[in-house]
Amino acid sequence: MRKFTGALIGVAQGNEELFSDFASGGEMWTGSGARERRKTIRFAEPFRTPPAVQVALSLWDMDQGANVRADIAAENVTTTGFDLAFRTWSDTRVARVRMNWLAIGEVASEDDWTLY
């Protein structure tokens, strides 16, 4: 369990289009094997410590002719941002993906003191 020492908790959220490969014939739509797309997200304000980040698919447009395979994650989480990651493999064909994210963590207070 994560416990926060401060009284101020911040919540940041967003909805990001990760890619749209159908119209352009990109590798997520036309390729096969292991494929990955990433997008760096920057928070509007920094957290005091790296926040807990949850991600979810808000849109996925997949070809129905193959198995649907997806691995999504928030990676490299810092106080200022993180990477959205989407992975697929084998013969899965992905036209587009949009992902929601939610970050919850401790934020600085104007009463915090910085010594030295």
Summary of the structure (lengths in Angstrom):
residues: 116
radius of gyration: 17.6
end to end distance: 31.7
largest distance: 61.4
contacts: 298
relative contact order: 0.36
helix: 3%
strand: 49%
